[in-house]
Amino acid sequence: MKPSAFAYARPRALREVLALLERHGDDAKLLAGGQSLLASLNMRLSAPGILVDIGAIPGLDGIALKGRTLAIGARVTHRAIERSELVAQHVPLLAQAAPHIAHIAIRNAGTLGGSLAMADPAAEWPACCVALQATIVVASKKGKRRIAAGEFFKDLYTTALGAGEMITAVEFQRARKDERHVFLELVRRRGDYAIVGLAARARFARKALSEVQLVYLGVGVKPEPAKAAMAALEGKAADEAAVRAAQAALDSDLSPSADLYTSADAKRHMARVLLARAVAALAG
Ligand SMILES: Cc1cc2nc3c(=O)[nH]c(=O)nc-3n(C[C@H](O)[C@H](O)[C@H](O)COP(=O)(O)OP(=O)(O)OC[C@H]3O[C@@H](n4cnc5c(N)ncnc54)[C@H](O)[C@@H]3O)c2cc1C
């Protein structure tokens, strides 16, 4: 199928993008990497009156350290994150997760901002951002605001972005010395969206885990922090008893739905398997 007719704008300044978003409201769609949007236009799941291409806007494509924060621009591609030494050194969870996103051709075009705005429940970046307690920076004609990642994902494909707002950057705290990051997922074939995935982060010192973050993808309508499992591991040695307690706690954290290929029980089982692997890696 072909998309319905639309106007196209490629502004050169952020303020022009924001003016277009305000003027056209819901009839405007931002175009970043196009890896999700173009398919939805071609299938006529979406029929905006105007596409606003953000490919020429300066300042959206950098990765920069600012004190304790690593800021990544909204238009930075998945592949640039995968290859960044700054990311590997300071936010290794992102470096581990990136190769799981689709295939290289898609990672060369798809962007961090586009993925977060899509809010696909099986996508890697939303779960990573929640586990890292990242801050999502958004802009509109009214100015900038910062949204905690944990507050950003509201429902299936639904975010806290308001009318006329766009993502400009994401801010991550640099990992501390005793902090460990682990990203794991189970897929049918390499490059597929995850059946179940887990973004995990914790401090590990004196043989005990602390500040544990376990955020699942693919098991709900949005990234799902496993709060009871996190509490079960807090302050504990990463031993078998702690893992068993955390796995049992997952039952109250997650209520996955079956999809075309995988039953809810199988997803629950996979979530438990990933938890055990993540704890072993966090303490390894
Ligand atoms: C075959 C295939 C497999 C894929 N597999 C995976 C996978 O395994 N994991 C995964 O996470 N993703 C996967 N994707 C999706 C891919 O990661 C996309 O790149 C991503 O979801 C959207 O990013 P984009 O830059 O291409 O955004 P676009 O497609 O350009 O835009 C997507 C949406 O976000 C909006 N948007 C874009 N930028 C902004 C912004 N800065 N602020 C606010 N709104 C914005 C657009 O208006 C649009 O509504 C796959 C895609 C394909 C085609």
The ligand as a MOL file (V3000), in Angstrom:
LIG
                    3D

  0  0  0     0  0            999 V3000
M  V30 BEGIN CTAB
M  V30 COUNTS 53 58 0 0 0
M  V30 BEGIN ATOM
M  V30 1 C 11.8820 -4.8020 10.8480 0
M  V30 2 C 11.9890 -3.9270 12.0760 0
M  V30 3 C 12.3810 -4.5010 13.2740 0
M  V30 4 C 12.4790 -3.7290 14.4150 0
M  V30 5 N 12.8830 -4.3310 15.5840 0
M  V30 6 C 13.0130 -3.5680 16.6910 0
M  V30 7 C 13.4760 -4.1370 17.9100 0
M  V30 8 O 13.8250 -5.3170 18.0010 0
M  V30 9 N 13.5380 -3.3310 18.9870 0
M  V30 10 C 13.1860 -2.0020 18.9410 0
M  V30 11 O 13.2530 -1.3120 19.9570 0
M  V30 12 N 12.7590 -1.4430 17.7970 0
M  V30 13 C 12.6750 -2.1870 16.6760 0
M  V30 14 N 12.2460 -1.5920 15.5250 0
M  V30 15 C 11.8430 -0.1710 15.5680 0
M  V30 16 C 13.0440 0.7460 15.4000 0
M  V30 17 O 13.8320 0.6960 16.5760 0
M  V30 18 C 12.6460 2.1970 15.1680 0
M  V30 19 O 13.7890 2.8250 14.7450 0
M  V30 20 C 12.1010 2.9830 16.3340 0
M  V30 21 O 11.0310 2.3760 16.9560 0
M  V30 22 C 11.5760 4.3420 15.8700 0
M  V30 23 O 12.6390 5.2100 15.6880 0
M  V30 24 P 12.7250 6.0980 14.3980 0
M  V30 25 O 13.8190 7.0670 14.6410 0
M  V30 26 O 12.8240 5.2550 13.2050 0
M  V30 27 O 11.3410 6.9060 14.4700 0
M  V30 28 P 10.2670 7.2380 13.3430 0
M  V30 29 O 9.8070 5.9940 12.6930 0
M  V30 30 O 10.7440 8.3400 12.4830 0
M  V30 31 O 9.1250 7.7960 14.3090 0
M  V30 32 C 8.4220 6.9490 15.1750 0
M  V30 33 C 7.4160 7.7760 15.9870 0
M  V30 34 O 8.1010 8.6000 16.9000 0
M  V30 35 C 7.8000 9.9840 16.6690 0
M  V30 36 N 9.0580 10.6920 16.9360 0
M  V30 37 C 10.2440 10.5060 16.3160 0
M  V30 38 N 11.1900 11.2750 16.8840 0
M  V30 39 C 10.5790 11.9570 17.8840 0
M  V30 40 C 11.0310 12.9080 18.8630 0
M  V30 41 N 12.3020 13.3210 18.9220 0
M  V30 42 N 10.1380 13.4060 19.7590 0
M  V30 43 C 8.8490 12.9850 19.7370 0
M  V30 44 N 8.3550 12.1040 18.8190 0
M  V30 45 C 9.2170 11.5950 17.9200 0
M  V30 46 C 7.3330 10.0420 15.2340 0
M  V30 47 O 6.4970 11.1530 14.9840 0
M  V30 48 C 6.5820 8.7210 15.1200 0
M  V30 49 O 5.3090 8.8330 15.6930 0
M  V30 50 C 12.1580 -2.3310 14.3750 0
M  V30 51 C 11.7800 -1.7470 13.1580 0
M  V30 52 C 11.7030 -2.5260 12.0180 0
M  V30 53 C 11.3010 -1.8660 10.7190 0
M  V30 END ATOM
M  V30 BEGIN BOND
M  V30 1 1 1 2
M  V30 2 1 2 3
M  V30 3 2 2 52
M  V30 4 2 3 4
M  V30 5 1 4 5
M  V30 6 1 4 50
M  V30 7 2 5 6
M  V30 8 1 6 7
M  V30 9 1 6 13
M  V30 10 2 7 8
M  V30 11 1 7 9
M  V30 12 1 9 10
M  V30 13 2 10 11
M  V30 14 1 10 12
M  V30 15 2 12 13
M  V30 16 1 13 14
M  V30 17 1 14 15
M  V30 18 1 14 50
M  V30 19 1 15 16
M  V30 20 1 16 17
M  V30 21 1 16 18
M  V30 22 1 18 19
M  V30 23 1 18 20
M  V30 24 1 20 21
M  V30 25 1 20 22
M  V30 26 1 22 23
M  V30 27 1 23 24
M  V30 28 2 24 25
M  V30 29 1 24 26
M  V30 30 1 24 27
M  V30 31 1 27 28
M  V30 32 2 28 29
M  V30 33 1 28 30
M  V30 34 1 28 31
M  V30 35 1 31 32
M  V30 36 1 32 33
M  V30 37 1 33 34
M  V30 38 1 33 48
M  V30 39 1 34 35
M  V30 40 1 35 36
M  V30 41 1 35 46
M  V30 42 1 36 37
M  V30 43 1 36 45
M  V30 44 2 37 38
M  V30 45 1 38 39
M  V30 46 1 39 40
M  V30 47 2 39 45
M  V30 48 1 40 41
M  V30 49 2 40 42
M  V30 50 1 42 43
M  V30 51 2 43 44
M  V30 52 1 44 45
M  V30 53 1 46 47
M  V30 54 1 46 48
M  V30 55 1 48 49
M  V30 56 2 50 51
M  V30 57 1 51 52
M  V30 58 1 52 53
M  V30 END BOND
M  V30 END CTAB
M  END
